[in-house]
Amino acid sequence: MKLSEKISPIYQQIVSYIKLTIQKFKDLFAHKEEIIESAKEAIAIKVRPDFSTLIKSSDLKQEALRKLFHIITIMILPVTYIFLSKHDMLKIVVPLSFIILALDYYRHRIAIIGKIFHFIFGHILREKEMEQNGWTGAGYMAMSALIVFTICPKIITIAAFSILAVSDCLAALVGKTMTSKEFFEKSTAGSIAFGISAFLILIICGISTSQGFGYYLFGVFAVLATTIIEARPSFFEVDDNFTVPMMFATIMTFFGWVWNLNY
């Protein structure tokens, strides 16, 4: 068989493919308006993201990071207190609290102090808190630390600030990630997370220091009261960095004094 005879069928097949392709393009351009509209719809669906979801996700990440710094910063106090006596701990807490209060008070009055305050607490506090003229959460925490560390028994102070560090953060994160009914001014899921974690902290502190029945009895009441106060901030209209440790520590200290409990 000659070479031309071998190539001829292949050539014809190639030509037929080219003709078919040209015909397909003709059909395509005949319906170009429909195709363009379909493409526009597809692009609109794929390119336009749900910005509300993205914003919520971004806010949640920021809140999680803020709460992580919150836990680490506050937990320094109770963890340090485990290894120190009350007298030695007050040597740290009292001057530190006054420094924080001074920074908080003068942050809008002296520019350099404002920069120092933002550098130290910028990762912990919300932008809204940083911009307001009143006391921030850092200032309220310093106030509560001055009172609780000075007046309350050691184990009660450790438990109170552990609850502030851990339970308050869990309540915020769970409340933002889980949909649930309102409980006073917060979410039910967040308040449950607060109550359960606070109760676990109460038990851990009790077991580690061999506490008696009275500690757990009044501790349950203190945890419930603190959970309610955390869920209803308008009751005192004071930041929860003050109300949470103060409520728990005050109830436990009061009942300990009335019933002569040696925590």
C-alpha positions in Angstrom: 0.0 0.0 0.0 1.3 3.4 -1.0 2.1 6.0 1.6 -0.6 8.4 0.3 -3.2 5.7 0.7 -2.2 5.2 4.3 -2.3 8.9 5.1 -5.6 9.6 3.4 -7.9 8.1 6.0 -6.0 9.8 8.8 -6.2 13.1 6.9 -10.0 12.7 6.4 -10.5 11.9 10.1 -8.6 15.1 11.1 -10.6 17.1 8.7 -13.9 15.7 10.1 -12.7 16.6 13.7 -11.9 20.1 12.6 -15.4 20.5 10.9 -17.0 19.1 14.0 -15.1 21.5 16.3 -16.1 24.5 14.0 -19.7 23.4 14.2 -19.5 23.2 18.0 -18.1 26.8 18.1 -20.9 28.0 15.8 -23.5 26.4 18.1 -21.8 28.0 21.1 -21.9 31.5 19.7 -25.5 31.0 18.6 -26.4 30.7 22.3 -23.7 33.1 23.6 -26.2 35.3 25.5 -27.6 32.4 27.5 -24.0 31.2 28.2 -22.9 34.7 29.3 -25.9 35.0 31.7 -25.2 31.5 33.1 -21.5 32.4 33.6 -22.5 35.7 35.4 -24.8 33.8 37.8 -22.0 31.2 38.5 -19.5 33.9 39.1 -21.9 35.8 41.4 -22.4 32.7 43.5 -18.8 31.7 43.7 -17.2 35.1 44.1 -19.6 36.8 46.5 -18.8 35.4 49.9 -21.1 35.5 52.9 -19.3 38.5 54.6 -21.3 38.1 57.8 -19.9 34.6 58.2 -16.4 35.8 57.5 -16.8 38.7 60.0 -18.2 36.3 62.7 -15.3 33.9 62.1 -12.8 36.7 62.3 -14.4 38.1 65.4 -14.4 34.7 67.0 -10.7 34.2 66.3 -9.9 37.6 67.8 -12.1 36.8 70.8 -10.4 33.4 71.3 -6.9 35.0 71.2 -8.0 37.8 73.6 -9.4 35.2 76.0 -6.2 33.1 75.8 -4.1 36.1 76.8 -6.8 36.8 79.5 -6.4 33.3 81.0 -2.6 33.4 80.9 -2.3 36.9 82.4 -4.8 36.4 85.3 -3.7 32.8 86.1 -0.3 34.2 87.0 -1.8 35.5 90.2 -3.4 32.3 91.7 -0.6 30.1 90.5 2.1 32.3 92.1 0.0 32.4 95.3 0.2 28.6 95.6 4.0 28.9 96.3 3.9 32.0 98.5 2.6 33.0 101.8 -0.1 35.7 102.1 2.4 38.2 103.4 4.8 37.7 100.5 2.0 37.6 97.9 0.7 41.0 99.1 4.2 42.4 98.5 3.5 41.7 94.8 -0.2 42.3 94.5 -0.5 45.6 96.3 2.2 47.6 94.3 1.2 45.8 91.1 -2.5 46.8 91.6 -1.6 50.4 92.3 0.6 50.6 89.2 -2.2 49.1 87.0 -4.7 51.6 88.5 -2.4 54.5 87.9 -1.8 53.4 84.3 -5.5 53.0 83.7 -6.3 56.4 85.2 -3.7 58.4 83.4 -3.8 56.5 80.0 -6.0 59.2 78.4 -4.3 62.1 80.3 -0.6 61.4 79.5 0.3 60.1 76.0 3.3 58.0 77.0 1.3 56.2 79.7 -1.5 55.5 77.2 1.1 53.8 74.9 2.5 51.8 77.8 -1.0 50.7 78.9 -1.9 49.7 75.3 1.3 47.7 75.0 0.7 45.8 78.2 -3.1 45.3 78.0 -3.9 45.7 74.3 -4.0 41.9 73.7 -6.4 41.4 76.6 -8.9 44.3 76.4 -11.4 45.1 73.6 -10.8 48.2 71.5 -14.1 49.6 72.8 -12.7 49.3 76.4 -9.4 50.9 75.4 -11.1 53.9 73.9 -13.5 54.6 76.7 -12.7 57.2 79.4 -13.8 55.1 82.5 -12.0 52.2 84.1 -11.1 49.2 81.9 -11.3 45.6 82.9 -7.6 45.7 83.9 -8.4 48.5 86.4 -11.4 46.6 87.8 -9.3 43.4 88.2 -6.7 45.4 90.1 -9.4 46.7 92.5 -10.8 43.2 93.1 -7.2 41.8 93.6 -6.4 44.5 96.2 -9.5 43.6 98.2 -9.7 39.8 97.8 -6.0 39.1 98.3 -5.9 41.3 101.4 -9.1 40.1 103.1 -9.9 36.6 102.0 -8.3 33.2 102.9 -5.6 31.9 100.5 -7.5 29.0 98.9 -10.7 31.2 98.4 -8.6 33.8 96.6 -6.9 31.2 94.4 -10.3 29.7 93.5 -11.9 33.2 92.9 -9.2 34.3 90.4 -9.0 30.9 88.7 -12.8 31.2 88.1 -12.3 34.7 86.7 -9.5 33.4 84.4 -11.0 30.2 83.2 -14.8 30.2 83.7 -15.3 33.8 82.5 -13.4 33.0 79.3 -15.2 29.7 78.7 -18.6 31.4 79.1 -17.7 34.0 76.5 -16.4 31.5 73.9 -19.1 29.0 74.4 -21.8 31.7 74.3 -20.4 33.0 71.0 -20.1 29.6 69.3 -23.3 27.9 70.5 -26.8 29.0 69.8 -29.0 28.9 72.9 -31.7 30.7 74.7 -31.0 33.8 76.8 -30.2 33.5 80.5 -30.7 37.0 81.9 -28.4 39.0 79.7 -26.1 36.2 78.5 -26.6 32.9 76.8 -27.7 29.7 78.6 -24.8 27.7 77.0 -22.3 30.3 78.2 -23.7 30.3 81.7 -23.7 26.5 81.9 -20.0 26.5 80.8 -19.3 29.1 83.5 -21.1 27.2 86.2 -19.6 23.7 85.4 -16.0 25.0 85.1 -16.3 27.1 88.3 -17.7 24.0 90.2 -14.7 21.9 88.9 -12.3 24.6 90.1 -14.0 24.6 93.4 -13.6 20.8 93.7 -9.9 20.9 92.6 -9.1 23.6 95.1 -11.0 21.7 97.8 -9.4 18.3 97.2 -5.9 19.8 97.0 -6.2 21.5 100.4 -8.4 18.8 102.1 -11.4 21.0 102.7 -14.4 19.9 104.7 -18.1 19.6 104.0 -18.8 23.3 104.7 -16.4 24.4 102.0 -18.3 22.4 99.3 -21.8 23.3 100.7 -21.2 27.0 100.6 -19.1 26.7 97.5 -22.0 25.4 95.5 -24.1 28.4 96.6 -21.2 30.8 95.8 -20.7 29.3 92.3 -24.5 29.6 91.6 -24.6 33.2 92.8 -21.5 34.1 90.8 -22.9 32.5 87.7 -26.1 34.5 88.0 -24.1 37.8 88.5 -21.9 37.0 85.5 -25.0 36.5 83.4 -26.6 39.7 84.6 -23.9 42.5 84.6 -26.5 45.2 84.8 -27.3 44.2 88.4 -24.2 46.0 89.7 -23.3 47.8 86.4 -19.7 47.0 87.2 -17.2 45.0 85.0 -17.2 41.3 85.7 -13.4 41.4 86.4 -14.5 42.9 89.6 -17.9 41.3 90.3 -16.9 37.6 89.6 -14.0 37.2 92.0 -15.6 39.6 94.6 -19.0 37.7 94.6 -17.4 34.3 95.0 -14.8 35.3 97.5 -17.2 37.4 99.6 -19.8 34.6 100.0 -17.2 32.0 100.8 -15.4 34.3 103.3 -18.6 35.4 104.9 -19.9 31.9 105.5 -16.5 30.8 106.6 -16.5 33.6 109.2 -20.1 32.9 110.4 -19.5 29.1 110.7 -16.0 29.4 111.9 -14.6 27.4 109.0 -10.8 27.2 108.7 -10.4 27.1 104.9 
